[in-house]
Amino acid sequence: MLVTKDSVITDILEEDIDTAEYFFEMGMYCIGCPSSFGETLEQACAVHGMDPEDLVNALNDHFARKGAAAPTADVSAHEGA
């Protein structure tokens, strides 16, 4: 997942609930907040007085590490089956 300042918080959390720790570290307890269902990172950061790029970078780093650690499926074994 590529996160931008226009990403909706619930989309990020649904993609990987482990991202909640990044919101918590910034004092954003978005999981229980009704606003998170339609609120972008930029909107949430504005409300909390934070730079959205800090959170965008942290979340993209998280997803990059997760993607690098994910096992790749060998689809060639299923070809012609």
C-alpha positions as a Python dict, from the first residue, in 0.01 Angstrom:
ca = {
    (1, 'M'): (0, 0, 0),
    (2, 'L'): (126, 346, -87),
    (3, 'V'): (21, 598, 175),
    (4, 'T'): (-26, 966, 87),
    (5, 'K'): (-159, 1262, 282),
    (6, 'D'): (-491, 1193, 106),
    (7, 'S'): (-513, 833, 232),
    (8, 'V'): (-815, 765, 452),
    (9, 'I'): (-724, 649, 801),
    (10, 'T'): (-960, 352, 808),
    (11, 'D'): (-822, 230, 473),
    (12, 'I'): (-475, 224, 625),
    (13, 'L'): (-590, 48, 940),
    (14, 'E'): (-789, -208, 740),
    (15, 'E'): (-484, -281, 526),
    (16, 'D'): (-274, -349, 836),
    (17, 'I'): (-401, -303, 1191),
    (18, 'D'): (-39, -296, 1310),
    (19, 'T'): (-18, 58, 1171),
    (20, 'A'): (-226, 169, 1472),
    (21, 'E'): (97, 200, 1672),
    (22, 'Y'): (212, 486, 1446),
    (23, 'F'): (-108, 677, 1513),
    (24, 'F'): (-83, 607, 1887),
    (25, 'E'): (280, 729, 1898),
    (26, 'M'): (163, 1064, 1758),
    (27, 'G'): (-123, 1089, 2009),
    (28, 'M'): (-385, 999, 1750),
    (29, 'Y'): (-620, 733, 1881),
    (30, 'C'): (-796, 693, 1546),
    (31, 'I'): (-924, 338, 1586),
    (32, 'G'): (-1210, 445, 1809),
    (33, 'C'): (-1273, 784, 1652),
    (34, 'P'): (-1580, 816, 1427),
    (35, 'S'): (-1399, 1081, 1221),
    (36, 'S'): (-1143, 827, 1103),
    (37, 'F'): (-1400, 661, 878),
    (38, 'G'): (-1376, 942, 625),
    (39, 'E'): (-1084, 1148, 743),
    (40, 'T'): (-759, 1171, 550),
    (41, 'L'): (-416, 1174, 712),
    (42, 'E'): (-381, 1539, 619),
    (43, 'Q'): (-711, 1628, 789),
    (44, 'A'): (-628, 1431, 1103),
    (45, 'C'): (-280, 1580, 1127),
    (46, 'A'): (-422, 1931, 1088),
    (47, 'V'): (-659, 1870, 1379),
    (48, 'H'): (-372, 1739, 1592),
    (49, 'G'): (-124, 2009, 1480),
    (50, 'M'): (117, 1766, 1313),
    (51, 'D'): (303, 1751, 984),
    (52, 'P'): (133, 1480, 774),
    (53, 'E'): (458, 1399, 593),
    (54, 'D'): (608, 1257, 913),
    (55, 'L'): (323, 1007, 943),
    (56, 'V'): (316, 936, 567),
    (57, 'N'): (687, 853, 573),
    (58, 'A'): (657, 631, 881),
    (59, 'L'): (362, 440, 735),
    (60, 'N'): (527, 393, 396),
    (61, 'D'): (842, 266, 569),
    (62, 'H'): (624, 21, 761),
    (63, 'F'): (455, -109, 446),
    (64, 'A'): (791, -132, 264),
    (65, 'R'): (937, -343, 546),
    (66, 'K'): (624, -556, 556),
    (67, 'G'): (636, -608, 180),
    (68, 'A'): (1004, -699, 189),
    (69, 'A'): (937, -953, 464),
    (70, 'A'): (635, -1109, 295),
    (71, 'P'): (697, -1445, 131),
    (72, 'T'): (646, -1454, -241),
    (73, 'A'): (418, -1715, -391),
    (74, 'D'): (551, -1935, -666),
    (75, 'V'): (265, -1921, -914),
    (76, 'S'): (462, -2112, -1179),
    (77, 'A'): (399, -2433, -984),
    (78, 'H'): (28, -2392, -1056),
    (79, 'E'): (57, -2321, -1427),
    (80, 'G'): (-93, -2583, -1651),
    (81, 'A'): (-267, -2757, -1366),
}
